[in-house]
């Protein structure tokens, strides 16, 4: 049996306020084509199908179209809820969908749901574990009273292992959590805004003992924690910290004995990400940045003083610039006491204004144009004062 492991679609998400729905549509269409070309039997989506607990109507339509396309490509689909999803909304009509081979597993209080899919060697049991919020499981009989993700995941997988003991055979676990051992390269620093700081939400790999393959979601970069325990990552880049992380899914093979290996399936990147650094003028005119004009751009400006209208000017060359920050090569320390003395000692209004500008603009005083404007304004004020 061939299984495609994907996760973290985040339907409805924006990128720095820009709509990326058509980009996601392009990528998932490529994923559907890959299902057909690679004779995939089962598609597993390990959580965070939507980006919000209250998706717009268009997001539901998009999901429906994608699930129908995967079904038409010949695959059984099994998807679980993630921490961004509303389990109740995601599983709407799940009972009907199951009849056509689309399984939506989003009942946290059940701990897990098994789905059996047969090949020439017999059944493979897919154990879907929805995202488990500890606080919402306190009313569930047998669930631990805890705030730790590790404890509720242990509870759920223990339930699965009891089921396994009564129904032995090949198995795959699908879960959405933060597992121990995720490499730094896979964990974008500005993505998983819902993670609890510290170690409370880290799930030990021993929790996943006893399964032929573990399909994980939640981390946006691909990661192989063990040969049979993997994250597929998100199909789109949702952060500049992911710029060098490939986008795709895992093609997982099962034989008569269980897990037989996995290979990476690359997916297209509709718009690449580029980080640029330099003065505003160099970014606007340097030929070395020619290839960035069609990319999402994050610019780090090294001008000594913060340029005026930097984003608007950047977009004259990079129409998809979405982030700009001021990061000068040298940053002068602001010493309030020294500045106050210098300001008090300045003999003229012009020098006081110059001191103020240098203090607030990282050592850069007024330009020639600004000095001319200031001179006209100060002359006008002096004429008014003299006429009083």
FENZI-V790670 format. One record per residue. RES is the residue in three letters. PSI is psi in whole degrees, 0 to 359 (none if undefined). OMEGA is omega in whole degrees, -180 to 180 (none if undefined). D_CENTER is the distance of its C-alpha to the mean C-alpha in Angstrom with 2 decimals. Layout:
RES/PSI/OMEGA/D_CENTER + RES/PSI/OMEGA/D_CENTER
This chain:
UNK/141/177/29.88 + UNK/130/-175/26.75 + UNK/137/174/23.40 + UNK/123/-178/20.05 + UNK/115/177/17.11 + UNK/171/180/13.75 + UNK/173/169/10.98 + UNK/54/177/7.82 + UNK/323/179/9.17 + UNK/52/178/8.10 + UNK/129/-180/11.42 + UNK/354/-179/12.28 + UNK/151/173/9.19 + UNK/167/178/10.27 + UNK/104/-175/9.45 + UNK/41/178/11.63 + UNK/352/-179/13.80 + UNK/141/179/14.32 + UNK/134/179/14.43 + UNK/18/-179/12.64 + UNK/319/-180/14.28 + UNK/327/176/16.77 + UNK/315/179/14.42 + UNK/323/178/12.84 + UNK/319/179/16.50 + UNK/316/-177/17.53 + UNK/316/-179/15.18 + UNK/332/173/16.10 + UNK/322/176/19.68 + UNK/324/178/19.60 + UNK/318/178/18.41 + UNK/317/178/21.38 + UNK/322/179/23.66 + UNK/325/176/22.72 + UNK/316/-180/23.60 + UNK/316/-176/26.93 + UNK/330/-176/27.62 + UNK/11/179/26.93 + UNK/49/180/28.76 + UNK/133/-179/25.89 + UNK/323/-176/27.36 + UNK/134/172/24.42 + UNK/125/180/20.76 + UNK/127/178/18.67 + UNK/109/-171/15.37 + UNK/62/169/14.14 + UNK/167/-175/12.63 + UNK/55/176/10.12 + UNK/313/174/12.11 + UNK/166/178/11.86 + UNK/347/-176/9.56 + UNK/156/179/12.65 + UNK/348/179/15.82 + UNK/73/-177/17.93 + UNK/152/174/16.82 + UNK/163/-180/19.11 + UNK/323/-180/21.82 + UNK/329/179/20.38 + UNK/320/176/17.26 + UNK/318/179/19.83 + UNK/318/180/21.79 + UNK/314/179/18.95 + UNK/316/180/18.27 + UNK/315/180/22.04 + UNK/319/-178/22.55 + UNK/317/-180/20.04 + UNK/320/178/21.59 + UNK/320/180/25.03 + UNK/319/178/24.29 + UNK/319/178/23.20 + UNK/317/180/26.31 + UNK/335/178/28.48 + UNK/356/174/27.29 + UNK/11/-175/28.93 + UNK/143/162/26.19 + UNK/139/-177/26.07 + UNK/131/176/22.64 + UNK/117/179/21.43 + UNK/146/180/18.29 + UNK/163/178/17.50 + UNK/152/176/15.91 + UNK/184/-177/12.86 + UNK/341/177/12.49 + UNK/342/-176/11.10 + UNK/153/163/14.05 + UNK/116/-178/17.65 + UNK/319/-178/19.55 + UNK/317/-179/22.66 + UNK/321/-178/21.33 + UNK/323/-175/19.46 + UNK/7/177/22.70 + UNK/128/-179/24.90 + UNK/16/-179/27.41 + UNK/329/180/26.16 + UNK/321/178/29.84 + UNK/318/-177/30.75 + UNK/326/-178/27.83 + UNK/330/-179/28.84 + UNK/338/180/32.15 + UNK/8/177/30.61 + UNK/19/176/28.51 + UNK/112/-173/25.17 + UNK/116/179/24.41 + UNK/112/-176/22.04 + UNK/105/-174/21.95 + UNK/46/175/21.06 + UNK/86/-176/23.98 + UNK/328/-177/23.00 + UNK/343/178/26.66 + UNK/347/179/27.70 + UNK/312/179/25.69 + UNK/165/172/25.28 + UNK/131/178/26.64 + UNK/142/174/28.19 + UNK/125/-179/28.22 + UNK/129/178/30.85 + UNK/131/-173/30.77 + UNK/146/167/33.81 + UNK/193/-176/34.53 + UNK/347/-179/37.84 + UNK/0/-178/37.62 + UNK/202/-177/37.10 + UNK/144/164/34.23 + UNK/129/180/30.77 + UNK/122/177/29.40 + UNK/119/180/25.69 + UNK/107/179/24.91 + UNK/122/176/21.99 + UNK/111/178/20.90 + UNK/166/177/18.89 + UNK/130/-175/16.71 + UNK/108/175/19.53 + UNK/113/-174/19.70 + UNK/319/-176/22.78 + UNK/332/-177/24.30 + UNK/356/-178/24.49 + UNK/3/-174/26.33 + UNK/338/178/29.20 + UNK/355/-176/31.46 + UNK/128/-179/30.98 + UNK/128/179/33.99 + UNK/343/-180/33.38 + UNK/145/-179/29.88 + UNK/146/173/29.76 + UNK/100/-171/29.93 + UNK/163/171/27.13 + UNK/4/-173/24.04 + UNK/131/177/22.59 + UNK/322/-178/20.02 + UNK/321/-177/22.03 + UNK/317/-179/25.14 + UNK/328/175/23.99 + UNK/323/177/22.37 + UNK/318/177/25.73 + UNK/313/-177/27.56 + UNK/315/-178/25.75 + UNK/331/174/26.17 + UNK/319/175/29.76 + UNK/318/180/30.38 + UNK/316/-178/29.07 + UNK/329/175/31.38 + UNK/320/177/34.30 + UNK/320/178/33.67 + UNK/319/-178/33.48 + UNK/328/180/36.79 + UNK/342/-177/38.42 + UNK/68/-175/36.73 + UNK/152/180/36.49 + UNK/187/-180/34.85 + UNK/146/-174/31.74 + UNK/154/172/28.45 + UNK/134/175/24.67 + UNK/137/177/22.49 + UNK/124/-176/19.17 + UNK/157/-180/17.16 + UNK/102/-175/13.91 + UNK/177/177/14.07 + UNK/105/-176/13.62 + UNK/154/178/16.40 + UNK/146/174/18.58 + UNK/10/178/18.59 + UNK/125/-179/14.98 + UNK/153/-178/15.58 + UNK/325/-177/14.37 + UNK/338/-177/13.21 + UNK/345/-172/10.59 + UNK/97/-180/9.17 + UNK/135/-172/7.32 + UNK/341/-176/9.44 + UNK/25/-178/7.76 + UNK/297/-171/4.51 + UNK/75/-176/6.64 + UNK/349/-178/9.11 + UNK/357/-180/11.16 + UNK/139/175/12.27 + UNK/137/179/15.95 + UNK/150/179/17.23 + UNK/199/-172/19.62 + UNK/5/-175/20.37 + UNK/324/-174/20.83 + UNK/6/-180/17.75 + UNK/124/-177/18.11 + UNK/122/179/19.72 + UNK/148/-180/22.41 + UNK/338/177/22.65 + UNK/338/178/26.16 + UNK/333/-174/24.78 + UNK/18/-179/24.08 + UNK/141/173/27.65 + UNK/2/-178/29.60 + UNK/144/180/27.18 + UNK/325/177/27.48 + UNK/145/178/23.74 + UNK/115/-180/20.70 + UNK/111/-174/17.62 + UNK/151/171/14.65 + UNK/164/176/11.24 + UNK/323/177/8.67 + UNK/137/-171/7.60 + UNK/356/174/5.27 + UNK/149/179/8.47 + UNK/149/-180/11.80 + UNK/137/174/14.31 + UNK/103/-179/17.92 + UNK/322/168/19.12 + UNK/163/-178/22.43 + UNK/328/-177/23.67 + UNK/9/178/23.26 + UNK/113/-172/20.14 + UNK/152/165/16.87 + UNK/139/175/13.13 + UNK/335/-176/12.36 + UNK/176/-179/8.63 + UNK/151/179/6.83 + UNK/342/176/9.51 + UNK/156/170/8.01 + UNK/129/179/6.60 + UNK/10/-179/4.36 + UNK/147/176/5.97 + UNK/339/177/9.55 + UNK/350/176/9.34 + UNK/5/-168/8.02 + UNK/323/-176/11.07 + UNK/8/-179/13.29 + UNK/126/-179/11.29 + UNK/154/178/12.87 + UNK/137/-180/11.58 + UNK/207/-179/13.74 + UNK/164/178/15.11 + UNK/132/170/17.92 + UNK/111/-173/21.45 + UNK/130/179/23.22 + UNK/137/172/27.00 + UNK/136/171/29.31 + UNK/197/-176/33.04 + UNK/335/-177/35.91 + UNK/345/-177/34.98 + UNK/220/-177/31.25 + UNK/125/-177/28.29 + UNK/8/178/29.55 + UNK/164/180/26.63 + UNK/145/176/23.30 + UNK/150/-177/22.47 + UNK/132/175/19.37 + UNK/111/-180/19.05 + UNK/142/176/17.45 + UNK/155/-179/16.03 + UNK/153/174/16.60 + UNK/101/-174/14.42 + UNK/323/176/15.79 + UNK/115/-179/15.24 + UNK/168/179/14.68 + UNK/138/178/13.44 + UNK/132/171/16.33 + UNK/127/178/17.05 + UNK/145/179/20.69 + UNK/134/179/23.09 + UNK/180/175/26.66 + UNK/159/-180/28.98 + UNK/318/-179/28.43 + UNK/320/180/31.53 + UNK/322/179/30.50 + UNK/331/-180/27.14 + UNK/337/-171/29.10 + UNK/346/-176/31.80 + UNK/126/-180/30.97 + UNK/341/-179/31.12 + UNK/340/-178/28.80 + UNK/14/-175/25.81 + UNK/322/-176/27.08 + UNK/353/-176/24.35 + UNK/359/-173/21.60 + UNK/335/180/23.03 + UNK/4/-175/20.99 + UNK/163/164/17.62 + UNK/132/-174/14.99 + UNK/132/168/16.66 + UNK/120/-174/16.10 + UNK/134/174/19.65 + UNK/110/-173/21.18 + UNK/128/-176/24.78 + UNK/7/177/27.50 + UNK/143/-180/30.33 + UNK/318/176/32.50 + UNK/149/-179/32.30 + UNK/122/-180/29.37 + UNK/148/178/30.04 + UNK/139/178/30.79 + UNK/42/-175/28.67 + UNK/314/-177/26.37 + UNK/315/180/23.56 + UNK/320/180/26.21 + UNK/321/177/27.96 + UNK/321/-176/24.94 + UNK/349/173/24.21 + UNK/335/176/27.76 + UNK/325/-178/26.69 + UNK/88/-175/22.90 + UNK/344/-180/22.40 + UNK/25/172/18.59 + UNK/131/-176/18.43 + UNK/350/-177/15.91 + UNK/137/177/16.16 + UNK/139/177/19.34 + UNK/152/180/20.54 + UNK/117/-176/24.08 + UNK/73/-177/24.57 + UNK/152/180/28.29 + UNK/321/177/29.76 + UNK/136/-180/32.17 + UNK/116/-177/31.74 + UNK/139/176/35.04 + UNK/135/179/35.47 + UNK/111/178/36.58 + UNK/103/-172/39.72 + UNK/320/-178/40.69 + UNK/315/179/44.24 + UNK/323/179/44.96 + UNK/319/-180/43.57 + UNK/319/178/45.77 + UNK/317/-179/48.83 + UNK/320/-180/48.14 + UNK/318/-180/47.71 + UNK/331/-177/50.93 + UNK/348/-177/52.81 + UNK/125/-174/51.87 + UNK/339/-175/55.14 + UNK/161/176/53.83 + UNK/322/-180/51.20 + UNK/318/-179/49.87 + UNK/326/177/49.33 + UNK/319/178/47.74 + UNK/319/179/45.20 + UNK/317/178/44.60 + UNK/319/178/44.00 + UNK/314/-179/41.55 + UNK/318/179/39.53 + UNK/323/-179/39.51 + UNK/323/-176/38.34 + UNK/347/-177/35.43 + UNK/38/172/34.45 + UNK/41/175/34.19 + UNK/358/-178/37.84 + UNK/121/179/38.03 + UNK/199/-177/40.92 + UNK/146/173/41.93 + UNK/172/180/42.05 + UNK/317/-180/45.36 + UNK/316/179/44.38 + UNK/322/178/43.31 + UNK/321/178/46.59 + UNK/317/179/48.58 + UNK/315/179/46.91 + UNK/321/180/47.40 + UNK/319/179/51.01 + UNK/317/-179/51.71 + UNK/315/-179/50.19 + UNK/321/177/52.11 + UNK/319/180/55.31 + UNK/318/179/54.99 + UNK/320/180/54.54 + UNK/323/178/57.56 + UNK/318/180/59.70 + UNK/318/180/58.80 + UNK/322/-179/59.66 + UNK/334/-178/62.93 + UNK/352/-178/63.92 + UNK/none/none/63.62
